[in-house]
Amino acid sequence: MTAPVRAGLLGCGMIADEYAATLNASASVHLTACADLNHEQAQEFAARHGCAAVPVADLLNPQRVDLLVILTPPHTHAELAERAITARIPAVWIEKPLSTDPRAASALIAQAEQTGTLLGVAPDTLLGPALQTASAALRDGLIGDLRSAAATLLSTGPERWHPSPAAFYTQHAGPLGDMGPYYLTALDFLLGPLRVSAATARTHAERHIRSGPHAGQAFRADAPTYVAALLETDDHLPVTLTASFDAAATHTPHLEIQGTEGTLVLPDPNFHDGQVLHHPYGSREASTLTQTATALPGTRGAGVLDLAEALREKRTPACTAERATRTVHLTHAILRAASPTFPTQPPAHDTTSATTH
């Protein structure tokens, strides 16, 4: 393949603009088309980014695109990816999470292997300079033998800034389902696969919208709004994870890794960039590590560019479906450990009624 990889975006919501900006800045990918059930929204998106607005069924066609980018709501990801794989689109990128059902996530990998479809899954922040810098520091033994790690997401919740936040509090969302993939992916990338030792959760169910035309309106949270879990790696390294939408403010580091010779403090894994701090053993002062140079842009959509190159080079993409599937399984294991009544089967959804993320 010598011509630019033809990419199509399915779902023209807020995040699609960020992806389109990244793809349009690349010479190796050509954003050819977009689709959304709200066709007017797709047309507006197409006008902004210089691509064609087409029906959803037309986009699920390998004659039109080489790489499909799925940016729809989480409960639609698995079915739409399955349709794309069945249509034999050569490469499919899926926004996080890969699925809300661990079994569906595993089934997608098996199906993709049968058809030869390359799967890439967000988040792609592991490709950014922050996590690449931390990974290099760990490989070089900068902080000695690892002793523990902690990941902390403390937030006021999306109702502070999002005009329609209720979707972030459905049963399989909440801080763990919505933001957890960034933290769990970063931990998996830096430390290896994780398993659950114990977890607890609680729900602050009564919420109020704080912005937009519905400000002041109350809504209910069905997902746990505070989750704390004790995890461990295959090497028995203890890892604590806290995810909360109930915090007023915090100064707690997003990610911290402790070793025998020092500590690494990492920035928010929701973003590609940020300072990585090194605290040597016994020192009160921290230094900022020189960032590792990265070939890909530090923006959302970098993983799509890597997937396009993987398609050209016939290699495995960096943001693998296998890692994403581990994250889905781990999320469900945390919730089951925190609540024995947590359902193992997600509620059924109609993917034909919502394709805007």
N, C-alpha and C positions, 0 to 999 in steps of 0.2 A: 504494500500500500504506500504510494508516493504522494497522492493527493491528500489534502487535509481531511481528517476524519469528520464525517458528517454527524453532527450532534443535534438531538432534539430534546426540548425540555417539556416534560409533562407536569403541569401544575404551574400557574403563573402568579403565585402569591408573592409576599414580601421578599422572601429569600431568593426568589428566582432572579431578581434584578442583580444581586451580588454574583450569582453564578454566571449570568450573561455577561457581566462586565469582565470577569476573568476569562471566559471563553473567547470573547471578541478581541481580547488583547493578545491572543495566541495565534501564531501562524500555522500551528499544527492541527488546529480544530476549527471547523466552520459551523457556527450555529445556524442551521438551515431552517428549523421549524419549531413551533411551540403549539401546545394544545391545552385546553382547560374546558371543563364542562360549562363554565361561564365564558362563552365564545367572545363576548364583547371584551371581557378582561384580557383574553388571549390576543385579540386584535390590537388592543392598546399596548400590550407588552411587545407585540411584533413590531409595531410602529416605532417604539422606543429603541429597539435593538436590531432592527434591520433583518428580520427573518419572516417567514410565512406563518400565519395562523391557520391551523388545519384542524379538522375533527380529531377526537381522541383515537378513533379506530384507524385513521390514516397515519397517525404517528407511530402506531404499533406495527410497523411494516419495514422490513430490512431493505426494501427497495428505496425507501426514503431516507433512512438514517442507519448509520453504522453503530451509533452509541446513543442509548436512551438514558436520559437523566430524569429520575422520578422524584419530584418535589411535592408530593401530595401529602395529605394527613397520614399519620403513622398507621392507622388501622387499615389503610388501603395499600400499603407498601407491598405486602406479600402477594396479594392477588394480582396486582398490576405487574410486578416482577415476573410472576409465573406466566402471565399472558405474553410478556415480552420474550421470555425464554422460549415459550412454545412457538412464537412467531419466528424464532431463530434470529433475532437481532444479535449481532456479534458480541456486543458489550453492553452491560446495563449498570448504571450507577444509581444507588438508592440512598436517599437521605436517611439519617438515623431516626428511629431504630430500624434494623432490617425487617423486623416483624414484632408484633406484640405477643406472639405465640412462639415459644421455643421450638415446638414441633414443626411449625411452618418454616421457620428459619432453616432448620436442618434439611427439610425437604427441598428447599430452594437450591441448596448447595448440591444435593444429589441430582436434581433435575438439570442444573447448569453443567455438571460434569458429563451428563449423558449427551447434551446437545453441543458441548464445546463452547458455551457462552462464558465470557469473562464477566465476573461480578466484582464490583467495587462498592464499598459501603462507607458512608460518613460515620463519624467525623474524620476529616482529613487534617486536623490540626497536628497530628503526629508528624506531618511532612514539614511543618513550620520550623523556624530557627529555634524557638524556645525548647520544644521537646527534643529536637535533634541535638541541641547543645547539652541538655541534661543527659541524654543517652550516651553521648560521647564521654562525658565526665564519669559516668558510672562504668563504662567499658575500660576507661583508663585507670580506674581504681582511685579516683580523686578523694573519695571519702572513706576509703578502706573497705572492710567487710561490712555488708549491710546488716542493720539491726532491726529497723522498723520503718514504717511509712504511714503517713496520714493524709487523707483527702477530705477537704471540708468545703461544702457549698452551703453558705448561710445567706439567705436572701429574703427580702420582703415579699417576694412572689410577683408574678407577672401582672397582677391587677393594678400595680402601681403605675405601669406604663402602657399596658395593652388594653384597648377599648372593649375587647370581647374575650376575657381571660378564662371563661368557664371551661373551654376545651383543654386547658392545661391541668385541670383537676379531675378529669374523668378517671375511672378506676385504674387504668394502666398508664396513667401519666403521673402527675405530681412531680416533686423535685427529683425523685429517683428515675422515673420514666422519661421525663423531659430533659433534664440536665445530666443525669447520671451517666449516660453513654460517653460524654466527654471525659469525665473523671475515670470511669472504669476502663475506657480505651487507653487513656494515658498510662494508667497503672499496668495494664496488660502489656503495653508496648515497652515500658521501662523495666518491669519486674517479671513478666511472664504471666501465665494463666493463674487465676485466683479461684479459691473456693470459700464457702461460707462456714464460719464456725458458730456464729450467733448473730441475732439481729433483734431490734425492737422498733416499733413504729407507733405513731399516734396521729390523729387527724384533728386539726383545727377546722371544723367543718363550715362554720359561718364565715363567709368572705364578703368583701365589698369592693366593687369596681371604683377605682380612684381617678380614672381619666376617661376622656371621650364623652359622647352624648349620654351614656348610661351611668355616669359617675354617681356614686351613692347607692346604686342598686345592689341588693344582696344576692348572692348565689351560693350554692352548696358545693363543697369539695368532697368527692367520693374517694379520691386517692389519699394515702397517708401524706400529710404535709410535713412530717418530721420522721426521718429514718436514720437509725444508727446501726452500723453493722461491724462485726469483727470478722475480718477475712484473713486468709493466709495463702502464701505462694506454695509452689511445689517444694521449695527449700525451707518451708515452715517459717518464713518471714512474716511476722504479724503486721497486718495493715488495718487501720481503722478508717471507716468511711462514714461521714455525716452529711446528710442532704436535707435541707430545711427551707421551706417557704415561710417560716414563722419568725425570722430574725429581723429586728429593727435596724441593726448595723453590726459590723464586725471588723476586726483587724486580724483575724485568724488567717494564716497562709492558706491558699487554695490547695497546694500540694507540698509536702515536706518529706524528705527521705533522710533518715538518720543512718550514719555509719560509724565505725570505730574511730575514724580520723576526721570526721566532720559531718556537716549537714548541708543538703541542697534544699533551697526554697524556690519553688517554681511558680510562675504566674498562672492565671486562670486558663485552664485547658480548653475553654470555649473559644479561645483565640489562638492564632498562629504565632504571634510575636509576644515579646515581653522579656523582662530581665530574669535571669537565673542567678540566684545569689549563692555564694559559697561561704559557709561559716566553718573555718578550721577548728579542730579540736582545741578547747581551752581558750578560744579567742572570743571577745565580745564584739569584734568588728567583722563585717561581712564584705566580701568583694564581689563585683559583678563579673561573671564569666564572659569572655569573648565569644560572641555568637558564632556557631557553626554556619558556614555559608551553605545556602540551599539553592538548587537549580530552579525550583518551582516558586511561583509567587506566593507570598504569605497571605492569601485570601481564600475565601470559600470558593470551591471549584478547583482548587489545586489538585485534589484527588481525581477529578475528571480528566485533567490533563495527563496525570500519571497513567490513568486507565487507558487513555487514547494511545500513549506511547507503549504501554504493555500490549495493546492490540497489534500495533505495528511490529513490535519486537517478539511477539509470541511468548510472553513471559507472564508471571503472576503479578498482579498489581500490588502496590504497597499497602493499600487499605483493603484488606482481604475480608471476604464474607465469613471466613472461619473465625477471625477475631471478633467480628460483629455478632456472630452467632454465640460465641462464648459470653459476650456481654448480655445478650438477651437471656440466656440460661442463668447467668449470675444474678441479673435483676429479679427474675422470678424466684430464684432460690432465696434471695434476701427477703422478699416479701412473704414467702411461705414460712421462713424461719421466724419472721416478725409476727405473723398472724396465721395460725393453723387453719383459719377459715378462708384464707385467700383462695379464690377460685383458680384452678389450674387451666381452665379453658376460658379465653377471652370472650366477651360478648360478640355475637355476630353483628356485622355491619354491612351496609349496602355500599359497595365501592362505586357504584354508578351515580351516587348522589353527592359525592364530595371529592373533588379533585383539585382543590385549591389549598395550598399550604401557606 
